[in-house]
Amino acid sequence: LHSTMNYKVILLGDSEVGKTCVARRYLYNDFMNFYEATIATSFLSKQFEGFRLDIWDSAGQEKFSSLVQMYFRNTNVALVLFTVTKMESFISAQKWINQARDRVQSNTLKIVLLGNKIDVLEREVQKEQALQYAEDNGIQYFECSAKTGTGISEVFDFIENLARKEFGNQIPSNGPQKVNKQEIQQLKTEKSGGCC
């Protein structure tokens, strides 16, 4: 009897940094041109042979941060997002990283910092600055554009490889089998303009 092993990734970051867009680009290779605020948390997964990558897309609004805390349980990777176009989101990302370290009672937690919206020319956060922060804090740093898809495969290939290392030789590397989506108390509000 072969059981599927779960590898849990939680997306963290302020509202409008593109958490949902990044997850959708990875799982479905699509992009939403309008902003939908995620209320509570949605759960998405990608099945590989021998393991399942569970992606928890959390609400980024401060008032929901206490709700997010229950979703830290059994987390393997905290993927913390900010947008390179807003310094405030980068500063907040540091707060989310600290919260992940405080909430996950495990020394095996991996933290990955992801700068989104690199397709926008007006940057407030330079790549060198984010790289230095990541190096100083012992975490990985990637950049991407959920809108164009640039950099998405690199960050998720890294996470998939973390899962394979975690489970050792128990699983082959045959690529994804299927994508699953469950919504956990997810209500959305449409707004004009893209978040990602």
C-alpha positions in Angstrom: 0.0 0.0 0.0 1.6 3.2 -1.2 0.5 6.4 0.5 0.9 9.9 -0.9 3.1 12.2 1.1 2.1 15.8 1.5 4.5 18.8 1.3 2.9 22.0 2.5 3.7 25.4 1.1 2.0 28.5 2.5 2.0 31.8 0.6 2.4 34.8 2.8 2.6 38.5 2.1 0.6 41.7 2.1 -2.6 42.1 0.1 -2.1 42.8 -3.6 1.5 41.4 -3.8 0.2 38.7 -6.2 0.0 35.5 -4.1 -3.0 34.2 -5.9 -1.6 35.2 -9.3 1.7 33.4 -8.6 -0.2 30.2 -7.5 -2.5 30.4 -10.6 0.5 30.9 -12.9 2.2 27.9 -11.5 -0.8 25.6 -11.4 -2.8 26.7 -14.4 -0.4 28.9 -16.4 -2.9 31.7 -16.5 -3.2 35.2 -15.2 -6.1 37.3 -13.8 -6.3 40.8 -15.1 -8.5 42.0 -12.3 -7.9 42.0 -8.6 -9.8 39.5 -6.4 -9.0 39.8 -2.7 -8.6 36.4 -1.0 -10.6 36.3 2.2 -9.5 33.6 4.6 -7.4 30.9 2.8 -7.7 28.8 -0.3 -6.0 25.4 -0.7 -4.6 24.2 -4.0 -2.5 21.2 -4.8 -0.4 19.6 -7.5 -0.1 15.8 -7.5 3.2 14.3 -8.4 4.0 10.6 -8.4 4.5 9.7 -4.8 3.8 13.1 -3.2 1.4 16.0 -3.3 2.4 19.7 -3.2 -0.2 21.5 -1.1 -0.3 25.3 -1.6 -2.2 27.4 0.9 -3.0 30.9 -0.4 -3.5 33.1 2.6 -5.3 36.4 3.0 -2.7 39.2 3.3 -4.9 41.8 5.0 -3.7 42.6 8.5 -7.2 41.9 10.0 -6.9 38.3 8.8 -3.4 37.6 10.1 -4.7 35.9 13.2 -6.8 33.6 11.0 -3.7 32.7 9.0 -1.9 31.4 12.1 -3.8 28.1 12.2 -2.6 27.4 8.7 1.1 27.4 9.8 0.7 23.9 11.3 2.8 21.3 9.5 4.2 23.9 7.0 7.3 22.8 5.1 7.9 26.0 3.1 6.8 29.6 3.7 6.9 31.3 0.4 6.9 35.0 1.3 6.0 37.5 -1.4 6.4 41.2 -1.9 6.2 43.4 -5.0 9.4 45.0 -6.2 7.3 48.1 -7.0 6.5 48.8 -3.3 9.2 49.1 -0.6 6.4 48.9 2.0 5.6 45.3 0.9 9.3 44.4 1.1 9.5 45.7 4.7 6.2 43.8 5.5 7.7 40.6 4.0 10.3 40.8 6.7 7.5 40.8 9.2 5.9 37.8 7.5 9.2 35.9 7.7 9.5 36.6 11.4 5.9 35.5 11.9 6.5 32.2 10.0 9.6 31.5 12.1 7.6 32.2 15.3 4.5 30.2 14.4 6.1 27.1 12.9 7.6 25.0 15.7 10.1 23.2 13.5 13.7 23.8 12.6 13.1 22.2 9.2 11.0 25.1 8.0 12.3 26.5 4.7 11.6 30.2 3.9 11.7 31.4 0.3 11.5 35.1 -0.4 9.9 36.0 -3.8 9.9 39.4 -5.4 6.9 39.7 -7.8 6.1 42.2 -10.6 9.5 42.3 -12.2 7.7 43.1 -15.5 7.1 46.7 -14.1 10.0 49.0 -14.8 9.5 51.3 -11.8 11.2 49.3 -9.0 11.4 50.5 -5.4 13.2 47.4 -4.3 16.4 46.5 -6.1 17.4 42.9 -6.7 20.7 43.4 -4.9 18.9 44.7 -1.8 16.6 41.7 -1.6 19.5 39.3 -2.3 21.5 40.8 0.5 18.5 40.5 2.9 18.1 36.9 1.9 21.8 36.1 2.4 21.9 37.8 5.8 18.9 35.8 6.9 19.8 32.4 5.5 16.9 32.2 3.0 16.5 31.7 -0.7 15.5 34.6 -3.0 13.8 34.5 -6.4 12.1 37.1 -8.6 9.2 36.6 -10.9 6.4 38.1 -12.9 3.1 36.4 -12.4 1.8 38.4 -15.3 4.4 37.2 -17.9 5.3 33.9 -16.1 9.0 34.9 -15.9 10.7 33.2 -13.0 7.7 31.1 -11.8 9.1 27.7 -12.9 12.5 28.5 -11.2 10.9 29.1 -7.7 8.6 26.2 -7.9 11.2 23.8 -9.3 13.3 24.8 -6.2 10.3 24.0 -3.9 9.6 20.7 -5.7 13.2 19.7 -5.3 13.0 20.5 -1.6 10.1 18.1 -1.4 12.0 15.4 -3.2 15.0 15.9 -0.8 12.6 15.7 2.2 11.1 12.4 1.0 14.5 11.0 -0.2 14.4 8.3 -2.8 10.9 7.4 -2.0 9.5 9.3 -5.1 10.5 9.4 -8.7 10.8 12.7 -10.6 8.1 12.1 -13.3 6.4 15.5 -13.2 3.0 16.5 -12.1 0.0 14.2 -12.4 -2.9 16.5 -11.8 -4.0 19.8 -10.2 -6.6 20.0 -7.5 -8.3 23.0 -5.9 -10.3 23.3 -2.8 -11.6 26.6 -1.4 -11.6 27.1 2.4 -14.0 29.8 3.3 -12.9 31.8 0.2 -14.9 34.8 -0.6 -13.7 37.2 -3.3 -14.3 40.8 -4.1 -13.6 42.0 -7.6 -11.8 45.3 -8.0 -10.5 46.9 -11.2 -6.8 46.7 -12.0 -4.4 43.8 -11.7 -2.8 42.8 -8.4 0.0 40.9 -10.0 
